[in-house]
């Protein structure tokens, strides 16, 4: 799978700070640099307009197979079918080909103070709290420990595609301050509050008095709830009836009347032992849920975590009062608490609002995809397996409704806040196989992502229209599909053969660019994180030669690169932030590359083609609609002529991808790929003449990244075959003579083992023809 932009772009003049060089972008995402913070994203859009538990899928879902999101100043201003005329001329579209874009996940119940004891051996709930949870939460009395926990928590949410969460903190007021500060830094919409708890826990963790606890909570509400410049929402949080006295519950209810716009959040009926103890502690209540009802805590805005053992009459009460339930399947299974009866809760005659929740650290993952997986299994054990639409609804709009935020988040409708997640159906070999063998429907694809996807499936997470997480920088983790050994080979005219793979310690992916310049063979390539590196191969006489230690250019390119010598300098071109950038260097190895400069006027997500011809530097690039555009540069004037659409003899703009250009025999040649199932096309022209008719190079169907270069009186073409998306390890090559404008039949190079989606570089150096690529 080749993606037009993986969405992990960081301008070289605004590098990520060392402490932020992991997977989450803090302040230098390219969207921030665009006009009025406008972001345009293209891909498969899926969101909900209604509850699929209560209506049919057609009424519930909105699906755009080729969709466009335009976000401005943190809000979605357009969502629908892709239309190029809807995109502002100075905004680059980020293309997520074949990816699914949904609203950011909304976790309706989670504990940031429990991330440190996740996956602790799970006994029954009450003993588990005493042995693991309370000791861990007491550590949050230390501000530094709380800051580390909050930072990790926010970064992990974004890594899992979660943009909003309803979060339990601890009884320490500063644990709330710290979480809200971190959430504001990342621009996230976060709901949280100080835990209210005055009994049945270690003394160090208990509130000293009801009055002090309510006073602290009131101050926190005034400090953080809907604070200007943040997206923070306060939630009053009595832990659960067993941990709160009647006085604490009554005070919480009174405070909510004073501040009706805040949320209320607690636990209920998670465990059968809890229900039994609660009925003993509150004998005046007819049901366990009546503990909250009698203290005026049941109404819209109350989110009750778990609800595993709520009776049918108690579910009726939730429906009548508007109280919502956070379904926590992973946690309920881990602690053996039981199976939440989602079917009973969502009975159409009296539906209860239900959201989905990870409940870490009772849950074992912050991934909402993993949580969907567990929700499906819980439903199946109850005789009610949940389909994909209902799973994704619970994780997005369903949870947003539970938090009374469905007018703000949980949807891709215009007017909503621009929080969304990009999911990759080809993130793992298993997902790739499953996606290809499915029935092709969006429902089937979503189900595959829910059941076979997890953190790895999250390609990117956008918060308020800005990308805050990109998978390619996943904490330095090298993914197999981006991490291959760099290899090279060369063709010897005398023997008529290619060398077998010459494998090096360097690693990366995409198409490496190679060119001869100043006595060396220069190569620029993408490492596994898409950081560009430069290395030089030198050979003297007939000695073997060697590559220099790679040096970083200090910039990432989310496509391949192109290099070319021109007027005593070596030029490097790459795609970043949707634009074509360039930089140069001279033959002094001690001098760095020049700073990057963008060529204005064209939005492109593919690597350009470049060569020197007729005293000019020529660049050919592809826009978001696969239209080819031409530009030229002259060093004497240090200026570009400007992008001009490349037209054929009929006056039509040429469409294609992955072009390559080369000067040969006084002509300028171009090859390009018109599509995945077509032979590559080629054409040529003399200076100031018309282009020849565009012709096929037969036998090259499925080649998407061809290259051409002149060597020893002939023009050579090279490429890698694709066949129905399958990978072939061999690459092909063909030749053409100056006086015979026909190509030889493409022949496989059986001695070269190339990763086909990466393609190959090609150039002449030191009397031989060299190719560079990534191998397995």
C-alpha positions in Angstrom: 0.0 0.0 0.0 1.3 3.4 -0.9 -0.3 6.4 0.8 -0.1 9.9 -0.8 0.6 11.5 2.6 1.1 9.7 5.8 0.4 12.9 7.7 3.5 13.3 9.7 5.0 16.5 8.3 7.2 18.8 10.2 8.9 21.8 8.4 12.6 21.8 8.7 12.7 25.4 9.9 10.5 24.4 12.8 11.9 21.1 14.1 10.3 19.1 16.9 11.8 19.9 20.3 13.9 17.1 21.7 11.4 16.3 24.4 8.6 16.1 21.9 10.4 14.0 19.3 8.2 11.0 19.9 4.8 10.3 18.4 2.8 13.3 19.5 3.2 16.7 17.9 2.9 19.6 20.3 3.2 22.9 18.6 4.9 22.6 15.2 2.4 20.7 13.1 2.3 22.2 9.6 -1.4 22.9 9.9 -0.6 25.7 12.4 1.4 27.4 9.7 -1.4 27.6 7.1 -3.7 30.5 6.5 -6.1 30.9 9.4 -5.2 27.4 10.6 -7.1 25.7 7.7 -6.7 22.0 7.2 -8.0 19.9 4.3 -8.0 16.2 4.6 -9.2 13.6 2.0 -10.2 10.0 2.6 -13.1 7.7 3.5 -15.4 9.7 5.9 -17.7 7.8 8.3 -19.8 9.4 11.0 -23.3 9.1 12.5 -26.4 11.2 12.4 -28.6 9.0 14.5 -28.5 6.1 16.9 -28.1 2.8 14.9 -29.6 0.9 17.9 -32.9 2.8 17.3 -33.0 3.2 13.5 -31.7 1.5 10.3 -28.1 1.9 9.1 -29.1 4.2 6.2 -30.6 6.7 8.6 -27.8 6.4 11.1 -24.7 6.6 9.1 -23.1 9.1 6.7 -20.4 7.6 4.5 -18.3 9.4 1.8 -16.1 6.9 0.0 -14.0 9.8 -1.5 -14.6 12.5 1.1 -13.2 15.9 2.1 -12.9 17.6 5.5 -12.1 21.2 5.6 -11.3 22.6 9.1 -10.8 26.2 10.0 -9.9 27.6 13.4 -10.7 24.3 15.1 -14.1 23.7 13.5 -15.3 21.6 10.6 -16.5 24.0 7.9 -17.1 21.4 5.2 -17.6 17.6 5.2 -18.8 15.7 2.2 -17.8 14.4 -1.2 -14.4 15.5 -2.4 -14.6 18.7 -4.5 -11.4 20.4 -5.5 -13.2 23.7 -5.8 -14.0 23.6 -2.1 -10.3 23.7 -1.1 -8.8 27.2 -0.8 -6.1 27.7 -3.4 -3.3 28.2 -0.8 -4.2 25.1 1.3 -2.6 21.7 0.6 -4.9 18.7 0.9 -3.5 15.8 3.0 -4.5 12.6 1.2 -5.1 9.5 3.2 -5.7 7.0 0.4 -7.8 4.0 1.3 -7.9 5.1 5.0 -11.0 5.5 7.1 -11.6 8.8 8.8 -14.0 8.9 11.8 -14.7 11.3 14.6 -12.1 11.1 17.3 -12.9 8.5 19.9 -14.6 9.6 23.1 -13.7 7.5 26.2 -16.6 7.9 28.6 -14.8 6.6 31.7 -11.1 6.2 32.5 -8.7 6.8 35.4 -5.5 8.7 34.5 -4.2 8.0 38.0 -4.2 4.3 37.3 -2.0 4.1 34.1 0.9 3.0 36.3 -0.8 -0.1 37.6 -2.6 -1.3 34.4 -2.5 -5.1 34.0 -2.0 -5.7 37.7 -3.2 -9.2 38.6 -6.9 -8.9 38.9 -8.6 -10.1 42.0 -12.2 -9.2 42.9 -13.0 -5.5 42.7 -12.8 -4.5 46.4 -9.6 -6.4 47.1 -8.1 -5.1 43.8 -8.8 -1.5 44.9 -7.1 -2.0 48.2 -4.1 -3.8 46.9 -3.3 -1.9 43.7 -5.5 1.1 43.0 -5.4 3.1 46.2 -1.6 2.7 46.7 -1.1 3.9 43.1 -3.4 6.9 43.5 -1.6 7.9 46.7 1.5 8.4 44.7 -0.3 11.3 43.0 0.2 13.4 46.1 3.6 14.1 44.5 3.2 16.7 41.8 6.1 15.4 39.7 4.6 11.9 39.6 1.2 13.4 38.7 2.8 15.4 35.8 4.5 12.4 34.4 1.3 10.4 34.6 -0.8 13.1 33.0 1.7 13.6 30.2 1.8 9.8 29.4 -1.9 9.6 29.6 -2.6 12.4 27.1 0.0 11.1 24.7 -1.4 7.6 24.9 -4.9 8.8 24.3 -3.8 10.5 21.1 -1.8 7.5 20.1 -5.0 5.5 20.3 -7.1 8.0 18.4 -9.0 9.2 21.5 -9.6 13.0 21.5 -11.9 13.4 24.5 -12.2 11.5 27.7 -14.2 11.6 31.0 -11.4 11.1 33.5 -11.2 10.3 37.2 -8.2 11.9 38.8 -7.5 11.5 42.6 -8.6 13.2 45.8 -5.6 15.6 45.4 -6.8 18.9 43.8 -3.5 19.4 42.0 -4.0 16.1 40.1 -6.9 17.9 38.4 -4.9 21.1 37.7 -2.1 19.1 36.1 -4.4 17.0 33.9 -6.3 20.1 32.6 -2.9 21.8 31.9 -1.7 18.9 29.9 -5.0 18.6 28.0 -4.9 22.4 27.2 -1.3 22.0 25.9 -2.5 19.4 23.3 -5.8 21.3 22.6 -7.9 18.3 23.7 -11.5 18.5 25.0 -11.2 16.9 28.4 -13.7 16.3 31.2 -12.4 15.6 34.6 -12.7 16.4 38.3 -11.4 15.8 41.8 -12.4 12.5 43.4 -14.8 12.9 46.3 -14.2 10.1 48.8 -14.5 10.2 52.6 -14.7 6.6 53.8 -13.5 3.0 53.1 -10.1 3.9 51.8 -6.6 4.6 53.2 -6.7 7.7 55.4 -4.0 9.5 53.2 -6.4 9.2 50.2 -9.6 10.4 52.0 -10.9 13.9 52.0 -10.3 15.5 55.4 -14.0 16.7 55.5 -17.0 17.1 53.3 -16.7 20.9 53.6 -13.1 20.9 52.5 -13.7 18.5 49.6 -16.6 20.6 48.3 -14.7 23.9 48.7 -11.8 22.5 46.7 -14.2 21.3 44.0 -15.9 24.6 43.8 -12.5 26.3 43.3 -11.6 23.9 40.6 -14.9 24.5 38.8 -14.3 28.2 38.8 -10.7 27.8 37.7 -11.2 25.2 34.9 -14.8 24.7 33.7 -15.1 26.1 30.2 -12.0 28.2 30.8 -11.2 30.6 27.9 -8.4 29.2 25.7 -9.0 25.6 26.8 -11.5 22.9 26.0 -11.8 21.7 29.6 -15.1 20.7 31.2 -15.5 20.0 34.9 -17.1 16.9 36.3 -18.1 16.4 39.9 -16.9 12.9 40.9 -18.2 11.1 44.0 -16.2 7.9 43.6 -19.1 5.4 44.3 -21.6 4.9 47.2 -19.3 2.6 49.2 -16.6 5.4 49.4 -19.0 8.3 50.0 -21.0 9.2 53.1 -24.6 10.5 52.8 -23.3 13.9 53.6 -20.7 13.8 50.7 -23.4 12.7 48.2 -25.8 15.3 49.4 -23.2 18.0 49.1 -22.3 16.8 45.6 -25.9 17.1 44.6 -26.2 20.6 46.0 -23.0 21.7 44.2 -24.4 20.4 40.9 -27.5 22.6 41.4 -25.1 25.6 41.7 -23.2 24.6 38.6 -25.7 22.7 36.3 -23.5 22.9 33.2 -20.8 20.7 34.7 -21.0 16.9 34.5 -21.5 14.3 37.3 -19.6 11.1 37.2 -19.5 8.0 39.4 -19.4 4.2 39.4 -22.5 2.0 39.9 -23.2 -1.8 40.1 -19.8 -2.9 38.8 -19.5 -5.9 41.0 -22.1 -8.1 42.8 -20.2 -7.8 46.1 -20.4 -4.0 45.7 -24.1 -4.1 45.1 -24.6 -6.3 48.2 -22.5 -4.0 50.4 -24.2 -0.9 49.0 -27.7 -2.2 49.9 -26.5 -2.9 53.4 -25.0 0.6 53.8 -28.1 2.4 52.4 -31.0 0.2 53.7 -33.4 3.1 53.2 -33.0 2.9 49.4 -35.2 0.6 47.4 -32.5 -0.2 44.9 -28.8 0.4 44.8 -29.3 3.1 42.1 -31.7 4.9 44.4 -28.6 6.0 46.4 -27.9 8.5 43.6 -31.6 9.2 43.0 -32.3 10.1 46.6 -29.4 12.5 46.6 -30.6 14.2 43.3 -27.7 12.9 41.3 -29.7 11.3 38.4 -30.3 13.5 35.5 -28.7 14.3 32.1 -25.0 14.9 32.6 -24.6 12.0 35.1 -22.4 9.3 33.6 -22.5 6.0 35.5 -19.6 3.7 34.9 -20.3 -0.1 34.4 -23.9 -0.7 35.4 -23.3 -4.4 35.0 -25.7 -5.5 37.7 -28.4 -2.8 37.2 -31.9 -4.4 37.2 -34.5 -3.7 34.6 -36.3 -1.3 36.9 -33.0 0.5 37.5 -32.4 0.8 33.7 -36.0 2.2 33.5 -34.9 4.9 36.0 -31.8 5.7 33.9 -34.1 6.2 30.9 -36.5 8.5 32.8 -33.9 10.6 34.4 -31.5 10.9 31.4 -28.5 9.4 33.3 -26.1 7.7 31.0 -24.0 4.5 31.4 -20.4 4.0 30.4 -20.0 0.5 29.1 -16.6 -0.9 30.2 -16.3 -4.3 28.6 -12.5 -4.8 29.0 -12.5 -3.9 32.6 -15.6 -5.9 33.4 -14.0 -9.0 31.9 -10.6 -8.5 33.5 -12.1 -8.2 37.0 -14.7 -10.9 36.4 -17.4 -8.4 37.2 -19.9 -9.7 34.7 -21.5 -9.0 31.4 -23.2 -5.6 30.8 -26.6 -6.2 29.1 -26.4 -3.7 26.3 -29.5 -5.1 24.6 -31.6 -4.4 27.8 -30.1 -0.9 28.1 -30.8 0.0 24.4 -34.4 -1.4 24.3 -36.0 0.9 21.7 -39.1 1.5 23.8 -37.1 3.1 26.6 -33.4 3.5 25.5 -30.7 4.4 27.9 -27.8 6.7 26.7 -24.7 4.5 26.5 -21.1 5.3 25.7 -18.0 3.1 25.4 -15.1 3.3 27.9 -11.7 1.7 28.5 -11.7 2.1 32.3 -7.9 1.9 32.5 -6.5 0.6 34.9 -9.4 -1.9 35.3 -9.3 -2.1 31.6 -6.1 -3.3 30.0 -5.8 -1.0 27.0 -6.5 2.7 26.2 -7.4 1.6 22.7 -11.0 2.1 21.8 -10.6 -0.4 19.0 -9.6 -3.0 21.4 -12.5 -2.0 23.6 -14.9 -2.5 20.7 -13.4 -5.9 20.2 -14.3 -6.8 23.8 -17.7 -5.2 23.6 -18.5 -7.5 20.6 -17.5 -10.5 22.7 -19.5 -9.5 25.7 -22.5 -9.0 23.4 -22.0 -12.4 21.8 -21.9 -14.1 25.2 -25.2 -12.5 26.0 -26.6 -13.7 22.7 -26.5 -10.1 21.3 -23.3 -9.7 19.1 -22.9 -6.0 18.1 -22.3 -5.0 14.5 -19.7 -2.5 13.4 -21.9 0.5 13.1 -23.1 0.2 16.6 -19.6 -0.4 17.9 -18.3 2.8 16.3 -21.4 4.7 17.3 -20.8 3.9 20.9 -17.2 5.0 20.7 -18.0 8.3 19.0 -21.5 10.0 19.0 -22.8 7.6 21.7 -20.2 8.6 24.2 -20.5 12.3 23.1 -24.2 12.1 23.9 -23.4 10.6 27.3 -21.2 13.6 28.0 -23.8 16.1 26.7 -21.2 17.1 24.0 -22.9 15.7 20.9 -23.4 19.3 19.6 -19.6 19.7 19.8 -17.8 16.4 19.2 -18.4 12.9 18.1 -19.4 13.9 14.5 -17.9 15.1 11.3 -20.8 17.4 10.6 -20.0 21.0 9.7 -20.0 23.1 12.8 -18.6 20.5 15.1 -15.1 20.7 16.6 -12.5 19.2 14.2 -11.5 16.1 16.2 -11.0 13.0 14.1 -8.9 9.9 13.7 -7.4 8.3 10.6 -7.5 4.5 10.6 -5.3 2.3 8.4 -7.0 -0.9 7.1 -3.5 -2.1 6.0 -1.7 -1.3 9.2 -0.7 -5.0 9.7 -0.3 -7.9 7.3 -3.4 -9.5 9.0 -5.5 -6.4 8.5 -4.3 -6.1 4.9 -5.4 -9.7 4.2 -8.7 -9.3 6.0 -9.5 -6.0 4.2 -8.8 -7.6 0.8 -11.0 -10.6 1.4 -14.0 -8.8 2.9 -17.1 -7.9 0.9 -16.0 -4.4 0.2 -18.7 -2.7 2.3 -17.8 0.0 4.8 -19.6 -2.0 7.5 -17.3 -5.0 6.9 -14.2 -2.7 6.8 -15.2 -1.1 10.1 -15.8 -4.5 11.7 -12.3 -5.6 10.6 -10.8 -2.5 12.2 -12.7 -3.1 15.4 -11.9 -6.7 15.8 -8.4 -6.9 14.2 -7.2 -3.4 14.8 -5.6 -1.7 17.8 -3.1 1.1 18.4 -1.3 0.0 15.2 -4.3 0.9 13.1 -4.3 4.6 14.1 -2.4 6.4 11.4 -3.1 9.9 12.7 -5.1 11.8 15.3 -6.3 15.4 14.7 -7.4 17.7 17.5 -9.2 20.9 16.7 -8.1 20.5 13.1 -4.4 20.0 13.9 -2.6 16.7 13.7 -1.3 15.9 17.2 -0.3 12.3 16.5 1.3 10.6 13.5 2.1 6.9 13.5 5.4 7.3 11.6 7.0 8.8 14.7 5.6 6.3 17.1 8.2 6.8 19.8 11.1 5.8 17.4 9.5 2.4 16.9 10.5 0.9 13.6 7.7 -0.7 11.8 8.5 -3.7 9.5 6.8 -2.2 6.5 9.0 0.9 6.7 12.3 -0.6 7.9 14.3 -2.4 5.2 18.0 -2.7 4.4 19.4 -0.3 1.8 20.9 -2.1 -1.1 22.5 -1.3 -4.5 23.5 -3.0 -7.7 25.1 -2.0 -11.0 25.1 -3.1 -14.6 28.3 -3.8 -16.4 28.2 -3.2 -20.1 31.0 -5.6 -20.9 29.5 -8.6 -19.0 25.9 -7.6 -19.7 24.9 -8.5 -16.1 23.8 -6.9 -12.9 25.5 -7.4 -9.5 23.5 -9.3 -6.9 22.1 -7.3 -4.0 24.9 -5.3 -2.3 23.2 -4.9 1.2 24.3 -2.1 3.5 23.6 -1.3 7.2 21.5 1.7 6.2 17.7 1.2 6.6 14.6 2.9 5.3 11.9 2.8 2.6 10.4 4.6 -0.3 12.4 5.3 -3.5 16.0 6.4 -2.9 17.3 9.1 -5.2 20.8 8.7 -6.7 22.9 10.9 -8.9 26.5 11.3 -9.9 28.0 14.6 -8.7 31.5 15.9 -8.0 33.2 12.5 -8.3 30.8 10.7 -6.0 27.5 8.8 -6.3 25.1 10.8 -4.1 22.0 9.2 -2.5 19.2 10.8 -0.5 16.7 8.4 1.1 13.9 8.2 3.7 14.7 6.4 6.9 12.0 4.4 8.7 10.6 7.6 10.3 10.8 9.5 6.9 13.7 11.6 8.0 15.9 12.3 4.9 19.5 11.1 5.0 22.3 11.7 2.6 25.2 9.4 1.8 27.9 9.3 -0.9 29.4 6.3 -2.7 33.0 6.7 -3.9 35.0 4.4 -6.1 38.5 4.8 -7.5 39.8 2.7 -10.3 38.4 -0.9 -10.0 38.3 -1.0 -6.2 35.0 -1.9 -4.6 34.0 1.5 -3.3 32.0 2.3 -0.2 29.2 4.5 1.2 29.9 7.3 3.6 28.2 7.4 7.0 24.7 8.8 6.4 24.0 12.3 7.6 20.5 13.7 8.3 19.2 16.6 6.3 17.1 17.6 9.4 13.8 17.3 7.5 11.1 14.7 6.9 9.5 14.1 3.6 6.3 12.1 3.3 7.1 11.0 -0.2 10.3 10.0 -2.0 12.9 12.5 -3.1 14.6 13.6 -6.3 18.1 15.0 -6.8 20.0 16.4 -9.8 23.3 18.3 -10.4 22.9 21.7 -12.0 25.3 24.5 -12.5 27.9 23.2 -10.0 25.4 22.4 -7.3 23.5 19.4 -6.3 19.8 20.0 -5.9 17.4 18.0 -3.7 13.6 18.2 -4.1 11.1 16.7 -1.7 7.4 16.9 -0.7 6.4 18.4 2.7 3.4 20.1 4.0 1.7 19.5 0.7 4.3 21.6 -1.2 7.5 20.9 -3.2 10.6 22.1 -1.3 14.2 22.3 -2.5 17.7 22.8 -1.1 21.3 22.6 -2.5 24.8 21.8 -1.6 28.2 22.2 -3.2 31.1 19.8 -3.4 32.6 20.7 0.0 31.7 17.7 2.2 32.1 19.8 5.4 29.4 22.2 4.4 25.7 21.5 5.2 22.8 21.5 2.8 21.2 24.9 2.4 18.0 25.7 4.2 14.8 24.4 2.6 12.7 26.7 0.4 9.2 25.9 -0.8 8.2 26.4 -4.5 4.9 28.2 -4.3 1.8 27.7 -6.3 1.3 23.9 -6.3 -0.1 21.4 -3.8 1.6 18.0 -4.2 2.0 14.9 -2.1 4.2 12.9 -4.5 7.9 13.1 -5.1 8.8 15.4 -8.1 10.9 14.5 -11.1 13.9 16.7 -11.8 16.8 17.1 -14.3 19.0 19.7 -15.9 18.3 20.3 -19.6 18.8 23.3 -21.9 20.6 25.4 -19.3 17.5 25.2 -17.0 16.6 22.9 -14.1 13.3 21.2 -14.9 10.8 20.0 -12.3 7.7 17.9 -13.0 5.2 17.4 -10.2 1.8 15.9 -9.5 -1.1 17.7 -7.8 -3.8 16.1 -5.7 -5.9 15.2 -8.7 -3.0 13.5 -10.4 -2.5 16.3 -12.9 1.1 16.9 -14.0 2.7 20.4 -13.8 5.9 21.8 -15.1 8.3 24.4 -13.7 11.8 25.6 -14.6 14.5 27.4 -12.7 17.6 29.3 -13.9 20.5 29.9 -11.6 21.4 33.3 -13.1 18.0 34.8 -12.3 17.5 32.6 -9.2 13.8 32.4 -10.1 11.2 30.0 -11.1 9.0 30.5 -14.2 6.0 29.1 -12.3 3.9 26.0 -12.4 2.3 25.3 -15.8 -0.1 22.4 -16.4 1.6 19.9 -18.7 -0.7 19.3 -21.7 -0.6 16.7 -24.5 -1.1 17.4 -28.2 -4.8 17.5 -27.8 -4.6 20.3 -25.2 -5.6 18.1 -22.3 -3.8 18.2 -19.0 -1.8 15.0 -18.6 -2.8 12.9 -15.7 -0.6 10.3 -14.1 1.8 9.7 -11.2 5.4 9.1 -10.2 7.0 10.8 -13.2 10.7 10.6 -14.1 12.6 12.9 -16.5 16.0 12.7 -18.2 18.0 14.5 -20.9 19.3 12.1 -23.6 20.5 12.6 -27.1 19.6 16.2 -27.1 16.0 15.5 -26.1 14.0 15.6 -22.9 12.3 12.3 -22.0 9.5 11.7 -19.6 7.9 8.5 -18.3 5.0 8.3 -15.9 2.4 5.9 -14.6 -1.2 6.6 -15.8 -2.7 4.2 -13.3 -2.1 0.9 -11.3 -3.3 -1.4 -14.1 -1.9 0.4 -17.2 1.5 0.3 -18.9 3.7 3.2 -18.2 3.6 6.1 -20.7 6.6 7.9 -22.3 7.2 10.9 -24.5 10.1 13.2 -25.6 10.8 16.5 -27.3 13.6 18.6 -28.7 14.1 22.1 -27.3 11.3 24.5 -28.3 9.3 21.8 -30.1 6.1 19.9 -29.4 6.0 16.8 -27.3 5.9 13.5 -29.2 2.6 11.6 -28.9 2.5 9.8 -25.6 3.1 6.1 -26.0 2.9 3.0 -23.9 5.9 1.0 -22.9 4.3 -2.5 -23.3 4.7 -5.1 -20.6 5.0 -2.6 -17.7 1.4 -2.7 -16.4 1.3 -2.2 -12.6 4.5 -0.1 -12.4 3.8 2.9 -10.3 7.3 4.3 -9.8 9.4 4.1 -13.0 12.8 5.7 -13.4 14.9 6.6 -16.5 18.6 7.5 -17.0 21.0 7.7 -19.9 24.1 5.4 -19.9 26.7 4.5 -22.5 24.7 5.8 -25.5 21.3 4.4 -24.5 18.3 5.4 -22.4 17.4 3.0 -19.7 14.1 2.5 -17.8 13.6 0.6 -14.6 10.7 -0.2 -12.4 9.0 -2.7 -10.1 6.0 -4.8 -11.1 2.7 -5.0 -9.2 0.0 -7.5 -9.9 -3.4 -7.1 -8.2 -1.6 -5.5 -5.3 0.8 -8.4 -4.8 4.5 -7.7 -4.2 7.1 -9.0 -6.7 10.7 -9.1 -5.6 12.2 -8.8 -9.1 12.3 -5.5 -11.0 12.3 -4.9 -14.8 14.5 -2.9 -17.1 14.4 -1.8 -20.7 16.6 0.2 -23.2 16.1 2.6 -26.1 18.5 3.9 -28.6 18.8 7.4 -29.9 18.0 6.5 -33.5 15.4 3.8 -32.7 12.5 5.4 -30.7 11.3 2.0 -29.5 12.0 0.3 -26.2 13.2 -3.2 -25.8 10.8 -5.6 -24.1 11.0 -5.2 -20.3 13.2 -7.9 -18.8 13.3 -9.0 -15.1 16.5 -8.5 -13.2 16.5 -11.8 -11.3 19.6 -11.1 -9.3 18.0 -8.1 -7.5 15.6 -8.6 -4.6 13.8 -5.3 -4.3 10.8 -4.4 -2.1 8.6 -3.5 -5.0 6.5 -0.7 -3.4 9.7 1.1 -2.7 10.9 1.3 -6.3 14.4 2.0 -7.4 16.8 4.8 -8.2 18.8 4.8 -11.4 21.8 6.8 -12.7 25.2 6.3 -14.4 28.4 6.7 -12.4 32.0 5.8 -12.9 31.3 4.1 -16.3 28.6 1.8 -15.0 24.8 2.0 -14.4 23.8 2.0 -10.8 20.5 1.3 -9.1 19.6 1.7 -5.4 16.6 0.3 -3.6 15.4 -1.3 -0.3 15.5 -5.0 0.0 14.1 -7.7 2.3 
